[in-house]
Amino acid sequence: MVNRVIGRFAPSPTGPLHFGSLLAAISSYASAKHQGGLWRLRIDTIDPPREQAGAADSFISTLEAHGLHWDGDIVWQHQRIARYREVLAELIAKNLVYACDCSRSARAEAGVLDCLGPCRHGEHHPNASDAAWRLRSPATASTYHDRLHGELSELLSRSCGDAILWRRDDLPAYQLATVVDDHDMSISEVVRGTDLLDNTARQCHLADSLGWARPQFLHIPMLINSTGQKLSKQSHALALNNNHAAENVFLALQLLAQQPPAELRQAFIDEIITWAVAHWSESALPIGDIKQP
């Protein structure tokens, strides 16, 4: 396992997988497997109010139908709450986070991104059971490398402020759970859509704060519809049809500029996936958004 590439796909069960999800899944799978690595599946079940009944189970059947078979056991985030609390406690002990009970309306009225100030500076000590825990932003810009977009830099204090790691409703936030899981799963590369690019600097800062190695990042183009809107569960994107899995994967490879040969269109799904892994070309990926055909 030393130095072995380990990638992952980590959908949230807020709706079924759609074509945009398939682009991310195929890209992460093909990238890891092309390098002789492993591909793990994690289902991000940390936001019960937004989860759709049956969505997580549908992920499993959809990925299997599309020839994307994961290595090892599925990781379910709701089973890892104790681990997230453990890491939060470590951050509290190091004074890298602070409790904040500033309301959204008060922050909006004041025009601030995160805390009104007293919580951050220790002038006010909220009841921790009724507060969010925020990660202190660095004073300097956070820089990281994306394999498609190059060197990127972000001053978090101006772009998003002190990120929430633990929510006021006593649930771990996306940023904390993602970084902890990627570390514990030994994820070496994160291949996902550009819609998640703006999370990367925050996640790098958190990993740095914990003294953990960062994974490599590759953010693939986003799939948009005819009106320029991101294809997503929130925009009611259609669920993938498992009866057309081979056709779906062939089209996804075309959209990702992998140039699958025409004769592959009639092949079985496993043959298409095998071709995709063998011929995966990261350098061929388009930079801009991809229009849904």
N, C-alpha and C positions, 0 to 999 in steps of 0.2 A: 504493500500500500504506500510505501515511501515514494513521494514525488509523483504518485499516480494522479492523473486528472480526475476530479470528481465534479460533475455538474449536477444541476437539479432543476426541477420544475415545481413551482409552488403556487398553485391556484387557490383562490379564496372561494368558498362555496356560496357565493351570493347569486348564482345563476349558472346555467349550463355552459360548457365550453363552446366557443364560437370560432369562426375562422381566424380571427386575430389571435385567439389562444393557441390555435394549431400552429401558426407561424412561430410563436415563441417556443412551443413544445418541440417542434421539429428542429429548430435551430439549436436549442440547448442539447437535445439528444444527439444530433449529428455531430456537433462540435466535440462533445465528450467522447463519443464512440470512435470518431475519426482519429482521435489521439490515443486510442486504446484504453480509454478511461471508463468510469462508471457513471451511471445516470440514476439519480435518486428522485423519489417522489415525496413531497411534503404537502399536506393539505392544511391550509392556514385557517384553522377553526378557532380563532380568538375573538370573534366579533359576533356572538350569538344573535343579537338583535337584527343583523343584516343577512344572516344565513338563510338560504332557501332549502326547505325540506327536500331531501332526495338528491340535491346537487352533488354532494361529495360522492355518493355511490355512482352517479352518472359519470363523474370524472373517470372512475376506474374502468367502467365498461367502454367509454369513448376512447381512452388511450389504448386499451387493448385492441379494440376494433381497428384502430389506425396503426397498428404494428409497433407501438411505442411501449416497450416493456421495461420496467424499472428494475434496478438492482436493490436487493435487500428489502427490508420491511418498509411499509409506508410510515412516515412520521406524521403524527397528528398533534397539532399545537396544543389543543385543549388538554392533552395528557402531560404537558410540560410546564404547567403554571408554577409548580414549586421551583423548578429550575430558574424561571424568569425572576421569581421573587429573590432567589439566592443571589443572582447577578445584581439586581437592584440594590440589595443590602450592601453588596461590595461597593457599589458606586456611592451610596450614602455614606459609608464609612470613610471613603476617600474625599468626601465633600465635592464630588463632581456633579451632583444633582441637588436640586432643592425642591421643597414642597411649595406649590403655588395654588391658591384658590381664587385668583382673579377671574371674574366672570367674562364670558365672551362679549357680552353687551358692554361692560365697562371698558374692555380692551378696545372694542370697536369705536366707542365714543372718544377714547383717548388717542386713538390712532396708533396703537402699539401692536407689535406682532405677538408678543408672548406674555410677559409679566409687567405689571404697572410699576414695579421697582421694589417695594418694601419686602416682598417675599424673597426676591433674589439677593437683596443686600442684608437680610437677617433682621430687618426692622420690624417684621411681622412674622409670626410663627403659626402657620395654619395647622389645624387639626389634620394630621397626616391621613386619617381615614376618610377625610372629605376633601382631599386635594389631589391635584395632578403632580407627578414628579417630572421635572424638566432637567434636561442635560445642559449644562453651561456651554454656550458657544465659545469657540476659540477667538482670540483677539485678532488673529491673522486669517488670511484666506485658506480654505481647505482645498488642496489640489489632489487630483487623481488622474489616472490614465484609463481611457476607454479604447478598446482595440479597434473600434471603427471610427470614433470621433476624435481620437488623439488626447492631448493634454487638456484638462478642463480645470477650472478654478472657481470657487464660490465663497463669498464672504457670508457665512451663515447668519451672523448677527443682523445683516441687512436683508437677506433673502427670505429667511423663515424664522429667525429668532431661535430661542432655546427650545429644542424639540421636546415634545412630550414623550416620555418613556413609559409612564404608567398613568392610566386614565382615572378621572374622578369617579367613574363607576366601578372602580377596582378591577379593571381588566388591563393586561399588558398591552401596550401600544405596538403598532406594526413595526416601528423602527427597532425596538428592543428585541422583540421576538425573532425578527428576521436575522439580526446580527448574531444573537445567541445560537440560533439553530444552525446558521451557516458555519459558525465556528465549531459547534459540537458535532456536526455531521462531516467535518473536514472538507467542506465545499471549497474547491480551489478556483472555480470560475463560475460567474453568474452571468448567464445569457438570458436577456429579457427584453421587453419592448421599451422604446424611448419614452413611453408614458411614465415609466418609473425612473427615468434619468435624474429627475430632481430630488430623488431620495438618496442618491448615491453619496453625496458629500456628507450628509448627516450620518449615514451608516459607516462611512470611513472614519469620521471623527469619533464615533462611539467605539469602533474596533480599536482605534489608536488609544483611546482613553483606557481601555481594558488591557492594553498591551498585547492585543491579538493581531495576527497576520491578516492582511486584507486579501480577499479573493481577487482575481482578475475580473474585469467587467467588459461586457460586450452588449451594447444596447442596439437591438435590431430596429429597422424602420417600423413605424406604426401603420396599421391598416386603417384607411379612412373610407367612408361611404361617398356617395355622389355629391353630398352637400358639404364635404370636407370635415365631417364629424368623425371622431374616433369610433371605430367599431368596438363596442363594449357591451357588457351586461346592462349598464345604465342606459345605453341608447337602444336597448331591446334588440340587440343583434340576435339573429336566428341561431338556434343550437345546431351543432354539427350533425349531419345525417350519417349515422353509422353504416347505413346500407350503401353509401357512396364513398366509403373510406379511401379506396384506391384512387378514385377520381379527385377527392379532396387533397390527398397528399401530393399527387402529381401537380395539381394547380398551385399548391403552396410552394413547391419547389420552383415552379416557373416564376411566381411572384417574388421569390427570394433570389432570382437571377442565377439559379444553379444550372439552368439549361439542360433539363432532363431530355434524353432523346425521345423522339416521337413514338417509337415502338414500345417505350416503357409505359405508355398510356394504357395499354391493354394487359399489362402484367398484374400478377397478384400483389397484394399489399406488402408481403414480406420481401419480395424481389425489389420493389420500389424503395423500400426503406434501406435495404442492403446497398442499392446503388447510391442513395443519398449519403450514406455514411462514407462509402468509398470515395465519392467524388466531391465531398463537402469543400466549398471554397469560401472562406470568410472574406477574402479580398473582393469577391464578386458581389457581395451584398450592396444593395443601393443605400445611399445616405438619406435621401428624402423620404417622405411618407409614400406609402404604396396605396394606389386607388383600388378599391374593390371592383373586380370585373362584373 
